Amino acid sequence: MTKKKFFLQGALLTLVSMFLRVTNMGYRSYLSQQIGSEGMGLYQLIFSIFMLTVTLSTSGISLAVTRMVTAALAKGRGETVRSVVAKCFGFCLTISICIALTLFLTADFAAGLFLGDLAAAPCLRILGVGLPFMSMCTCMKGYFLAVDESLSTAVSDALEQILTIGATVFLFWKFVPQSIEAACLAAMAASTLGEMVSFAASWCAYRRSIHRHTPKRREKSTGILRGLGHIALPCTLSSAAKSLLNTGENLLIPRELQKYGLGYSASLSQYGLLQGMAMPMLYFPSSFLTSFASLLIPKIAKERELSHKNAVAYISGRAIQSALAFGLFFAAVFIAFGDSWGQAFYKSDSAGQYLRVLAPLVPLTYLDVVVDNLLKGLDEQFNSMKYNFTDSLIRVILVLCFLRFFGMESYVFILFFSTIFNASMSLHRLMKVSHLHISVVHHILLPMSCAVLAVGLSRLLLRNVVIHSGFILVFIQTAISGVMFFSGYLGMRRWTAQGKRGRSVLQTEK
């Protein structure tokens, strides 16, 4: 992939990703107004259980397909690509159908034991119907990433999002659910319908693409199960263990809050405020990073296959520098304007306060997104598995130890400890395998200073400006801060780079 094509494709993916994030935030805002923070808590808990089954059905498959197809194309063996993808399809379908049947048969047991609400069982069943479609889409996503056609996945995701939101609004308007369980069922049914449409769109795009990128002559591939075992299995075990622990953590939080002294509704409300409202806002800007980060996997995997060590170090360094600068900027934005975000998206001061408290986590959270993709491209998924599992296990233990005594404040402390631990372990491993060097001045202090200055000036400029629309206010605050930050930061980077070149020339002349 050429540099120009990489940035063009990344920019287009970012636009689609931004559309998905904006519409998702709007969707969550609509749901929160319809079912309240208690309903959002139940909605999040149902999805926590479902995400465990999604992890078992899909985790690691996309990476395995990307790596195996990339390797085949890099070695000039395009005639085996069809066989690679077909065998992965068969594997995905078999696993996902078995898990979907298990979820369907155990829905009553899971709803009663984990949610304490048998009325939520139909939600789990209807979500299970979409599992095979999600699994197949994940497989095709890996193929599209390997052949530089990630926009096909983005388009199908956009169609899924639009249909899911439209179907949810229609169901709420047509049937007017009278309970939060019925409201959640309507949302889950719409989500499953969206998955089906996404699969149909992806399949049509895949059939067209496979004819363009593979020769008419076909050849059976070998070692697919071995490749799946080497690449997908560690990711699946890691993600499954992490998802299991995350599900346990999410189910424990409301229960531990009840032991702290809160009622059932109050505990669900607190959980919904943090996980259902504040955390989605915190992750919202990362759509700018995730698009480029996903493109790094085949790019750095190819350089690794060709043993280009300097290219690996260069790509890793630029990616880390960009992630830290981006994260530090939005950390400053959330600290300064968090209340505006809470009001704009959820009409909630409490959600905005949580966002401001969690803002210092943003640089490490966004950094971890990029580091995780770089490690996967460098065949370091097993180490990533160890860090993720250890991190999730520590969080569950800390929730059990502290939440019942100190309430939600202790969970915020747990999030800080967990994020610092995971990011530091992953970054240390990346630095070791890619020979990457981090400069405290250029990678941290420089963007941090520019971010604080930009956001501070933005607050002064908008101090006496009255804007009644919350979304417009948030957009203006972020846009003005962003223009000042990136202008200052890029200018300072260019100046320091020129200074380095000047010193290098002087040393050479001497």
N, C-alpha and C positions, 0 to 999 in steps of 0.2 A: 504494500500500500504506500503510495507516494505521500509526501508530507502534505501537499495541497489537498489531495483526496481525503487524507485522514482528518484534517481540520474541517473540510467541507461536510463530510459525512457526520463528524462529531457535532457540528453546528446544527445540522438538520435534525439529528437525533435529540439534541438539546431542546430544540423548539417543540418537538413532539412530546418529549419528556415533561417540559414545562406545561404544555397543554394538559397532560395527564395529571400532573400534580395540582394544577389550578382547579381543574374540574373535580379532582378527588377531594380537595379541601372544601370546595363548594358543596360537594355531595355530603361530606361529613357535617358541614354546617347545617345543611337541610335536615339531615337525620337528627342532629342534636336538638334542633328546634321542634321536631316532631315527637321525639321520644325522651328528651331530657338527658341529663348526665347519668342518671341511673340506667336508662335504656342503653346509653352508649357503653356503660360498663358491661352490661350483659352481652351486647353485640361484640365487644372486644373479647370477652371470655369465650364465646362460641367460636370466634375465629381463632383463638389460641389453640383450642382443641383441633380444629380443622387444619390449621397450619402444620401440626405434627404429621398428619396423614399426607399433606402436600409434600412435606420434606421427604418422607419415605418414598413417595411416588416419583419425585422429580429431581431431587438434589443430586448434583454431580453429573447428571446426564448431559446437560448442555455443555459443560466444560469438556467432558469426554468426547462428545461429537466434534466440538470445535478443534480440540487438540489432534484427534485422529484424522479429520478431514484436512486440516492445515498441513499435517505431516505428509499425507498422501499427495497433496497438490505440490508441496515444496520439493518432493522427490520425483515429480513427474509421473505419478501413478494415478492420474485422474480417472482411469477406467475402473478403479476399485471403489470410488466414492459412493456410487449407488448402493453397492453391497454393504458398505459401512453403515450408511444411514438406515437401510432397510433392516439390518440386524438390530440396530439400536431401537428402531420402531417396535419390533417384536418384543424386545426386552421391556421397554416402557409399558406397552399395552398389557403384558402379562402381569407385571408388578402392580400397576395401577388398578386393574380390575379386581385383583385379589384384595387389595387394601380397601377399595370402595365397598366391596361386599362385606368385609369385616366391619367397616364403619356403619353400614346400613343395619347389620344384625345386632350391633352392640350400642346403638344410639340411645335406647332407653336407659341402659345401664350407665353409660357415660354421662348422660344428662342428669340422672338422679345422683350419681356419686360425686361428680366433679362440679356440676353447676347448681345442684340442689333444687332443680326445677325440671320435672319430667315434661312440662309443656314445651321445653326447648329441643326435645328429641327430633321433631320433624325438620328443624333447621339443619341439624347434622346430616340427616338423610338426604335432603335436597342438595346440600353441598357435595355429598359423596358422588352424586350423579355426574358432576363436572370433573371429577378426578382424572378419568382416562383422557378427556379432551385437554386438560391442563398438561398432562404428562407428554402427550404427543406434540403439543405446542412447544414445550421445553426442548424437545429433541430437534424440532425444526429451527428453533432459535439458535441452537449451537451450530447448525449447518449454515444458516444465514450469516452468522458472525464470521465463520471461517472463509466464506466467499465474498466478504465485503458487501453484503446486502442486508444489513441490519435494519434498513428502513422498512423492509417488508414486515419484520416483526413489529416495528413501531406503528405501522398502519393498522395491523390487526389488533394491537393493544388499544389504539385510539377507538376503533370500531367497538371493541368490547366495552370500553369505558362509557362511550356514548349510549350504547344500548342498555347497559346496566343502570345508568342513571335515569334514562327515559322510562325503562320498565318499572323502576322503583317508584318514580313519581306517579306513573299511571296507576299502579297497584294501590298506592296510598290514596289517590284521588277516587278510584273506583270503589274500593272496598272499605276504606276508612278503618284501619285496624283499631280495635278497642283495648288491646293490651300490648305491653312491650314485647311479649313473646310472638304475638301475631305480626307486629311490625317488623321484628327481626326476620320472621319467616318470609315476609314479602321481599325484604332486602336480599336474603339469601337466594330466593328463587330467581330474582333478577340477575344476581351474580352468576348463577349457573347458566342461565340463558346467554349471558354475555360470553362465557367461556366457549359455548358451542359455536357461536358466530365467529369468535376469534379463531377457532380451529379451522372452520370452513375457509376463512380468508387466507390463513397461513398455508393451508393445503394447496389452494389454487396457485399461490405465489411460488410454493415449493416445486410444483409440477412444471411450471414455466422455467424456473431457474435451473433445475437439474438438467434440462435439455441444453441449456446454454453453456454450462460449466463442465460437462462431462462428454467424452467422445461416445460415438455410437457403439463402439466395441466395448463390451462389458467383461469384467473379470471379477471372480469371487475374491473377497478379502479374507485374510487369515488373521488370527490373533485378536479378534474383536472382544471376546470374553476376557482375555488376558488384559487388554487395554482398559476395558470397563472396570476390571478388578483393580488395576493399578491406579487409574485416574479417578473413576467415579466412586469406588468403594470407600476410600478415605474421606471424600467429601460427603458421601451419604451418611457414613457413620458419625462424622463430625457434626453434620447438620442435624441428623436424627437425635444425637445425644444432646446437642444444644437446644433443639426444638422441644425435646422432652422436658429438659430442665426449665426452659423458658415457659412452657405450658404449666409445669408445676409451680413455677414462680408466680405466674399470673393468677393461677387459681388460689395460691396461698395468700396473696396480698389482701383480698377482701376478708378472708377468714381470720388472718392475723390482726387486721384492723378491728374486727369485731371483738377479738380478745383484748385489744387495747381499750375498748369501751364504746366503739361506734356501733350503731345499729346496722342492719343488713342494707337498707337503702342508702344510708350515709356512707358506708364503706364502698358500695358499688359506685356511688357518686364521686368519691375521692379518686377511686381507681379510674373511672371514666374521664375525669378532668386531666389526669396525668397522661395515661396511656392512650386514651381516645381523642384527646384534644391537643395537649401541649406537645407531646412527642411528634405527631404528624406535622405540626408547625416547625419544629426544630429540624426535621428531616426535609422539609419542603424545598429549600434552596439547593439541596444536594443533587437535584435533577441535572444541574449544570455539570456536575462531576461524574455522575454514574454513566452518562452516555459515553464520554471520553474514556472513562476507566474500563468499560466493557471492551472498547476497541483496542485497549492495550494488551489484552490477553493474546490474540493471535499475533500481534506485532512483536511482542517481546518473546513469545514462544518461537517464532520464526528465527529471531536473532540468536536465541539459545540453541536451536537446532543447527545453525550455521557456525556456532562457537564464536560469535562476535561479542567478546567481553566488553570492549569499550562502548559499543552501541547499547548494550544492556545497562551499563552504569549511567550512560548519558540519558537514556529514556527514563530510568528510575529517578534520577536526580531532578529532571524537569517536572516529572509528574508529582513528586513529593513537594517540590517548591510551590507549584501551582495549588495543590490541595491545601497546604498550610496557609498560603496567602488568602485563599477563598474562605477558609474556615475562620481565620482571625477577623476578616472583615464582617462576616455575618454574626460572629460572637459579639462584636461591638454594636452591630445593628440591633440585635435582640436585647442587649443590656439597656440600650438607650430608648428603643421604641417597642419593647415587648408588650406594654399595655395596649398600644395601638393595634398590634397584631391580634391580641386576644379579643378586642372589641370588634375588629373588622371581620374575623372569621366566625366567631362563636358568640358575640355579644356577652363575653364573659371576662370580667376583671381577674378572676382566679386563674383562668387558663393563661392569661398574659403574665401574671405574677410567676407562675411555674416556669414559663418560657424564659423569663429574665434570670431566674435562679439557675436554670440548667444551661444558660448561654455559654459559660466557660467550657462546657463539654464539646461544643461545636467543632473547634479545630481538630481535636483528637478523633471525634466521631467521623468527620469527613476524611481525615487522613487515613483512617482504618479502611474506608471504602476503597481507596486507591491502592493501599498496601496489599489488601487481600487479593485484588485482581492481579497485581504484579507477582505475588507469590504463586498464584495459580498458573500463570504463564511460565514461571520458572520451575515448575514441577515440584513445588514445595507445599502441596496441598496437605500432606500428612502432618507437617509442623503446624500449619494453620489449624488443622483439626485439633491438635493437642491444646493450643492456646484457647480456642473457642470453647472446648469442653471444660477446661480448667476454670475459665472465666465464668461460665454458666453455673458450674458446681459451687463456686465461691459465692455467687449471688444468692443461690437458694439457701445455702447455709446461713448467710448473713441475714436474709429475710426471716428465717426461723429464729434466729438469735435476738434480733433487735426490734422487729416491727411491733410485736405485742407489748413491748415496754416503752417505746419512744414514738410510735405512730408513723405517719407519712414522712415526717422530717428525716427519720433514719433511712428511709428508702432513697431519698435524694442523696444522702451520704453514700449509700451502697452503689448508686449509679455512678458517682464520681470515682470511687475506688475501682469499680469494675472497668470503666472506660480507660482509665489511666493504665491499669494492669495490662489489658488486652492490646492496646495500641503500642505500649512500650515493648512488649514481647514480640509482636509482629514486626515492628520497625527494626528492632535489633536483628532479627533473622534476615530481613531484607538487606540490611546494610552488610551483613556477613556474606551472603551469597551473590550480591550484585556489586560488591566493592564500592558501595555508595558512601559518600561523606556528607554529613550535615553541618552547616555553618550556623551557629547560634545567631550571629549578627545578620546574615543575609536571608536565612530561612525563617527566622522568628522575630527578632527585634525590629528589623526594617519594616515588614508588613504590619506588625502590631502597632508601631508608631504611626504609620500612615493611616491605619484604620481608626485609631483613637482620634487623630487630628481631623479626619474627614467627617466622622460622625459628630464630633463636637462642633465643627463649623456648620454642619447641616442643622443641628439643634438651634444654633444661634440664628440662622437664616429663617427658620420656620417658627421661631418663638412666638411671633405675633400674628401668624397666619391662621385663619379659621377655615377649616374644611369640614363639612358635615358628613361626607361620605367616607366611611372607614377604609374601604378598599383604595380609594383615590389617595387618601392621606398616607397609607402604608406604601403605596407605589411611589409617591413623590419623595417621601423620606428616604426610601431605599435607593431610588434613582439618583437623587442629588448626592447622597453619600457615596454611591458607587462610582459616579463620574469623577468625583474628587479623589476617591481612594485609588482607582486604577490609573488615573492620570499621574498622581503623585508617585505611586508605587512603580509603575513602568518607567517613569522619568528617572527615579532614583536608581533603578536597576541598570538602566542604560548608562547613567553617569558613572556608577561603580564599575561597570564592565569596561568603559573607556579608560577609567583610571588604572585598571588592571593591565589592559593592553599597553598603556603608556609606560607603566613600570617595567613591563616585560621587554619593551623595545629598548629602554635605557640600559637594563641589565645586559641585553644582547650586544649593544654598542660598546659597553665597558669591556 
